[in-house]
Amino acid sequence: MSKGRNDEAWEAIFERWDVPGTVEREGGFVISADQIREYREPRLMAKFDHRVNLPDVFLQHSLAILPVTRGDYLIGPFEAYCRFEESAAAVRRFSLPASLESLDGGRIPSESIAVNCAAASGILADFLGEETLVPTVSGRMNSDRFSFSIQSADGRELPVQVDHAQIEIDAAFEGANSLALIEAKRDLSEDFLVRQLYYPFRVWSARVHKRVRPVFLIHSNGLFRLYEYEFTDPSCYNSLRLVQQKTYSLEDTDFTRRDLLDVLRETPRSEEPDVAFPQANSLERVFNLCELLQAQPMTPQEVTAAYDFTLRQAGYYTAAARFLGLVKKDGPCFRLTQEGRRILELSYRKRQAALCSRMARSLAFRELLNLGAHKPEPVTAEEARELLRRARPPEVWSEETLTRRASTAVSWVNWLLRPQGEEEQQLTFF
């Protein structure tokens, strides 16, 4: 598999300045933007929002990179990323004020509009427990001087000094008792770079007397997922703790088994999709990928750069979207089909119904959806295996392939009919 330009450039940098050796001897390696610019633009070379986006040479040596001044970066064996907890909270329904004409809860094309909708509808006030919220600071700005410790993979505490590094705040809302700093996203990812919360937290904790509350807001498929964190030790990067997580919507999200049975009755049987049966366990992330493609077509490399995917995962998830008829390959790029664009314009319940209808074109999915609609408990992996085994004889799929495909099938069906509830999760740094 060919390497990307970032991989090639960083390999050259690591070899030229013996980065791993310096890190081993001194605990870190400081590199300037000018040094990076000899190979490629720093803005393309030093922005890795997810661990999987790190160049191979970083992953091989268990390294990460953090900005420490306006033009310098520190490379070290940092535990810089943290996994998102799975969102299991019941969906709360809110509405935009009827007098607003410029915001549409069913059409939210950007992070900034998602934040505006969350504020205007009262979602943010409910989540933060503040009666009145005023939008305040946002955009790019310089940090102050501060120091902190960060954990290494082997548990050591490593010191870091920051002096006027650039930070960016998507939105901030101040209430009577607190200042909430919002990091807004449209991609559903497994992890995030803690720096996105920690640097703004340190800057504004030193500037205001009120409690500073780091918040992630993720909008996808009509749902607003909000995560509030706190740093139990402000001087420790890895002291992050989840305070609360809630999920909201501006639409009706009650897609029931009765709705699913109606879809199955109304969907005619058709020929099997001419794309391989999917191997991508999160249907929600398949749809989220389509949302990202709504803005523009992307090559597999661009998908991996913009999303929490390896190149292999990008292949699996784009293939799954093609199986559903939502995405097509057009030269080197993936783009939405007309059907994909139509479904993205639907309301939440109609969108879920449309996804079920696309799945029901496959006989195996049709039978599995029918089984799920008649069961009070989730469909099991073994039930999915048996249905797929009947649909695909052993000479077509090996047992290993059957198991992987069954895992995807049962994940999709149970996500569509998932129960609502809350469950506590543990943070994982890496």
C-alpha positions in Angstrom: 0.0 0.0 0.0 1.5 3.3 -1.1 2.5 5.8 1.6 1.0 9.3 1.9 3.0 12.5 1.5 2.9 13.1 5.3 4.3 9.6 6.0 7.2 10.1 3.5 8.0 13.6 4.8 8.0 12.6 8.4 10.2 9.5 7.7 12.7 11.9 6.1 12.6 14.2 9.1 13.0 11.4 11.6 16.0 10.1 9.7 17.7 13.5 9.2 17.5 14.6 12.8 17.4 11.2 14.5 14.2 12.0 16.2 13.7 8.6 18.0 17.3 8.8 19.3 16.9 12.3 20.6 13.6 11.4 22.3 15.3 8.4 23.9 18.2 10.5 25.3 16.4 13.7 26.2 12.7 12.8 26.6 11.5 14.8 23.6 12.5 16.5 20.3 11.6 20.1 19.5 11.1 20.9 15.8 10.3 24.2 14.3 7.7 25.0 11.7 10.5 26.2 9.4 12.2 22.8 9.7 8.9 21.1 8.8 8.3 23.5 5.9 11.4 22.2 4.2 9.3 19.1 3.5 5.7 20.2 3.5 3.4 22.9 5.0 3.3 22.6 8.8 -0.5 22.9 8.8 -0.7 19.7 6.8 2.1 18.0 8.7 1.3 18.6 12.4 -2.5 18.4 12.7 -3.6 14.9 13.9 -7.0 15.0 15.6 -7.1 11.3 16.1 -4.4 8.8 16.9 -5.0 6.8 13.7 -4.1 9.9 11.7 -0.5 9.9 13.0 2.1 9.0 10.4 3.4 5.5 10.5 6.8 6.5 11.9 5.1 8.1 14.9 3.0 5.0 15.6 6.1 2.7 15.2 7.9 4.6 18.0 4.8 5.4 20.1 5.2 9.1 19.7 2.8 12.1 19.4 3.3 15.8 18.7 2.1 18.9 20.5 2.5 22.6 19.7 4.5 24.5 22.4 5.1 27.9 20.9 3.7 29.9 17.9 6.2 28.1 15.7 7.6 25.1 17.5 6.3 21.6 18.2 7.4 19.0 20.8 7.6 15.3 19.7 7.6 12.8 22.6 6.1 9.5 23.9 2.9 11.2 25.0 -0.4 9.7 25.9 -2.1 12.5 23.9 -5.4 11.0 23.0 -8.5 9.7 24.8 -11.3 7.5 23.7 -14.8 8.7 23.6 -17.3 6.9 25.8 -20.1 5.2 23.8 -23.1 7.5 23.8 -25.9 5.5 25.7 -28.0 8.4 27.1 -31.7 8.6 26.2 -32.4 11.2 23.5 -33.9 14.5 24.8 -36.2 16.4 22.4 -35.9 20.2 22.0 -37.2 22.6 19.5 -36.0 25.8 17.9 -38.1 29.0 18.5 -40.9 29.2 15.9 -40.0 32.8 15.2 -36.5 31.9 13.8 -36.4 31.6 10.0 -32.7 31.4 9.4 -32.1 28.1 11.4 -33.5 24.8 10.3 -33.1 21.8 12.7 -33.3 19.4 9.8 -30.5 21.1 7.8 -27.3 21.6 9.8 -24.4 21.7 7.4 -21.6 22.9 9.6 -20.2 22.8 13.2 -20.9 26.5 13.7 -24.6 26.1 12.7 -24.9 23.1 15.0 -23.6 25.2 17.9 -26.1 28.0 17.0 -29.0 25.5 16.9 -27.9 24.0 20.3 -27.9 27.5 21.8 -31.1 28.8 20.2 -33.1 25.7 21.1 -32.1 25.6 24.8 -30.0 22.5 24.5 -26.8 24.1 25.8 -28.7 25.8 28.7 -30.2 22.5 29.7 -26.9 20.7 29.4 -24.9 23.3 31.4 -27.6 24.0 33.9 -27.4 27.8 33.3 -30.6 29.9 32.9 -28.9 32.5 30.7 -25.9 32.0 28.3 -24.0 34.6 26.4 -21.7 33.8 23.5 -18.3 35.2 24.1 -14.8 34.3 22.8 -14.2 32.2 19.7 -11.6 31.7 16.9 -7.9 31.5 16.9 -5.8 33.1 19.6 -2.4 32.7 21.4 -2.1 30.9 24.6 -0.4 32.3 27.7 2.7 30.7 29.2 2.0 27.6 31.3 3.5 24.2 32.1 2.0 20.8 32.7 2.9 17.1 33.0 1.8 14.5 30.5 2.0 10.7 30.9 4.2 8.5 28.7 3.2 5.0 27.5 5.2 3.5 30.3 3.6 5.6 33.0 6.3 8.3 33.4 5.3 12.0 34.0 6.9 14.2 31.3 7.2 18.0 31.7 6.0 20.3 28.9 6.4 24.1 28.7 4.0 26.1 26.5 4.7 29.7 25.5 2.2 31.5 23.3 1.1 28.4 21.2 -1.9 28.9 19.0 -5.2 27.7 20.2 -8.7 27.7 18.6 -12.0 27.8 20.3 -15.1 27.0 18.2 -17.5 28.7 20.7 -17.7 29.8 24.3 -20.8 30.5 26.3 -20.7 32.3 29.7 -23.4 32.0 32.3 -23.8 33.2 35.8 -21.6 30.4 37.3 -19.4 29.1 34.5 -17.7 29.6 31.2 -18.2 26.7 28.7 -15.6 26.2 26.0 -17.1 24.3 23.1 -15.2 22.0 20.7 -17.6 21.2 17.9 -17.3 18.3 15.5 -19.4 16.6 12.7 -17.4 13.3 12.6 -18.2 10.4 14.8 -14.8 9.2 16.0 -13.4 6.7 18.5 -11.0 9.2 20.1 -10.0 12.8 20.3 -6.8 14.8 20.9 -7.0 16.0 24.5 -5.0 19.2 23.6 -8.2 20.5 21.9 -9.8 20.8 25.3 -6.7 21.2 27.6 -4.9 24.2 26.1 -8.1 26.4 26.0 -9.0 25.2 29.5 -5.6 26.3 30.9 -5.7 29.7 29.1 -9.1 30.7 30.3 -8.8 29.2 33.8 -6.1 31.8 34.3 -8.2 34.6 32.9 -11.6 34.2 34.6 -12.7 33.4 38.1 -15.7 31.3 37.1 -15.5 27.5 36.6 -14.2 26.7 33.1 -16.0 23.7 31.5 -14.5 21.9 28.5 -17.3 20.6 26.3 -17.4 18.5 23.2 -20.4 18.9 20.9 -20.8 16.3 18.1 -23.6 16.7 15.6 -24.4 13.8 13.3 -27.6 12.1 11.9 -29.8 14.7 13.7 -28.4 14.0 17.1 -26.4 16.4 19.3 -24.0 14.5 21.6 -22.6 16.7 24.4 -19.7 15.6 26.6 -18.6 17.7 29.5 -15.1 17.0 31.0 -13.0 18.3 33.8 -9.3 18.2 34.6 -9.1 17.0 38.2 -5.5 18.2 38.4 -5.2 21.3 36.2 -1.4 20.9 35.8 -1.9 17.3 34.5 -2.9 16.8 30.9 -4.1 13.2 31.6 -6.3 14.1 34.6 -9.4 14.3 32.2 -12.6 12.9 33.7 -16.1 12.7 32.1 -18.5 14.8 34.1 -21.7 14.1 32.1 -22.9 13.0 28.7 -26.3 13.7 27.1 -27.9 13.3 23.7 -30.4 15.7 22.2 -32.4 16.1 19.0 -34.5 18.7 17.3 -36.5 16.0 15.6 -38.6 13.0 16.5 -36.2 10.0 16.9 -38.7 7.4 18.0 -38.2 4.7 15.2 -40.1 1.6 16.4 -40.4 -2.0 15.5 -43.8 -1.2 14.0 -42.1 1.4 11.7 -39.6 -1.3 10.7 -42.4 -3.8 9.8 -44.1 -1.1 7.7 -40.8 -0.6 5.9 -40.4 -4.3 5.2 -44.0 -4.6 3.9 -43.5 -1.5 1.6 -40.0 -2.5 0.2 -40.3 -4.8 -2.8 -37.8 -7.7 -3.1 -35.1 -6.9 -5.6 -31.8 -8.3 -6.8 -28.9 -8.4 -4.4 -26.7 -5.3 -4.4 -23.7 -5.9 -6.8 -21.3 -4.7 -4.0 -19.8 -7.2 -1.6 -21.7 -7.7 1.7 -20.4 -5.0 4.1 -17.7 -5.4 6.8 -18.1 -2.2 8.7 -19.7 -2.6 12.1 -21.0 0.9 12.7 -24.0 1.8 10.5 -24.0 5.2 12.2 -20.4 5.9 11.0 -21.3 4.8 7.5 -24.0 7.4 7.5 -21.7 10.0 9.1 -19.2 9.3 6.3 -22.0 10.2 3.8 -22.5 13.4 5.7 -18.9 14.4 5.2 -19.1 13.5 1.5 -22.1 15.8 1.2 -19.7 18.8 1.1 -17.4 17.4 -1.6 -16.1 14.2 -3.1 -13.1 12.6 -1.4 -10.3 10.2 -2.4 -9.6 7.3 0.1 -6.5 9.3 1.3 -8.7 12.4 1.9 -11.2 10.3 3.9 -8.5 9.0 6.2 -7.1 12.5 6.7 -10.5 14.0 7.5 -11.9 11.1 9.6 -10.9 8.6 12.3 -10.0 5.9 9.7 -7.0 4.0 8.5 -6.9 3.5 4.7 -8.2 0.0 5.2 -11.1 1.1 7.3 -11.9 3.8 4.7 -12.2 1.1 2.1 -14.5 -1.0 4.3 -16.8 2.0 5.1 -17.0 3.4 1.6 -17.8 -0.1 0.4 -20.6 -0.4 3.0 -22.0 3.0 1.8 -21.8 1.7 -1.8 -23.6 -1.5 -0.7 -26.5 0.7 0.4 -26.4 2.7 -2.8 -25.5 5.9 -1.0 -22.1 6.4 -2.4 -20.4 5.6 -5.8 -16.8 5.5 -7.0 -16.1 8.2 -9.6 -12.5 7.9 -10.8 -10.2 8.3 -7.8 -13.0 9.8 -5.6 -16.1 8.7 -3.7 -19.2 10.9 -4.1 -22.8 10.7 -3.0 -25.3 9.2 -5.3 -28.7 10.9 -6.0 -30.3 8.4 -3.6 -27.7 9.3 -0.9 -28.4 13.0 -1.3 -32.1 12.4 -1.1 -31.8 10.3 2.1 -29.6 12.9 3.8 -32.3 15.5 3.3 -35.0 13.4 5.1 -36.1 13.9 8.7 -34.6 11.5 11.3 -37.4 8.9 11.3 -37.8 8.9 7.5 -34.0 8.6 7.2 -33.9 5.5 9.5 -36.8 4.0 7.4 -34.8 4.7 4.2 -31.7 3.0 5.6 -33.8 0.0 6.5 -35.3 -0.1 3.0 -31.8 0.0 1.4 -30.7 -2.8 3.7 -33.8 -4.9 2.9 -32.7 -5.2 -0.8 -30.4 -7.9 0.5 -32.3 -11.1 1.4 -30.0 -11.8 4.4 -30.6 -8.3 5.8 -34.3 -8.5 5.1 -34.7 -11.7 7.1 -32.5 -10.4 9.9 -34.5 -7.1 10.1 -37.7 -9.1 10.2 -36.3 -11.2 13.0 -35.3 -8.1 14.9 -38.7 -6.5 14.5 -40.4 -9.5 16.2 -37.9 -9.9 19.0 -38.0 -8.0 22.3 -34.3 -8.5 22.9 -31.4 -7.8 20.5 -30.6 -10.1 17.6 -27.6 -12.4 18.5 -24.4 -13.0 16.5 -25.3 -16.7 16.2 -28.7 -15.9 14.7 -27.0 -13.6 12.2 -24.5 -16.3 11.3 -27.3 -18.8 10.7 -29.2 -16.5 8.4 -26.1 -15.5 6.5 -25.1 -19.2 6.2 -28.4 -20.0 4.5 -28.0 -17.0 2.2 -24.3 -17.6 1.4 -23.3 -21.3 1.1 -20.0 -22.4 2.7 -18.3 -22.5 -0.7 -18.9 -18.8 -1.1 -17.8 -17.6 2.4 -15.3 -19.2 4.8 -16.3 -19.4 8.4 -14.0 -16.5 9.2 -15.6 -14.3 6.6 -19.0 -15.4 7.7 -18.2 -14.4 11.3 -17.0 -10.9 10.2 -20.0 -10.3 8.0 -22.4 -11.5 10.7 -20.8 -9.1 13.2 -21.6 -6.2 10.8 -25.2 -7.4 10.1 -26.1 -7.8 13.8 -24.5 -4.5 14.7 -26.5 -2.7 12.0 -29.9 -4.2 12.9 -29.4 -3.8 16.7 -28.3 -0.1 16.2 -31.5 0.6 14.3 -33.6 -0.9 17.1 -31.3 0.0 20.0 -32.9 0.5 23.4 -32.4 3.9 25.1 -30.5 3.9 28.4 -27.6 5.3 30.3 -24.4 3.5 31.2 -21.2 4.6 32.8 -17.9 4.2 30.9 -14.2 4.5 31.8 -11.8 6.9 30.1 -8.9 5.3 28.1 -5.8 7.3 27.2 -3.3 6.3 24.5 
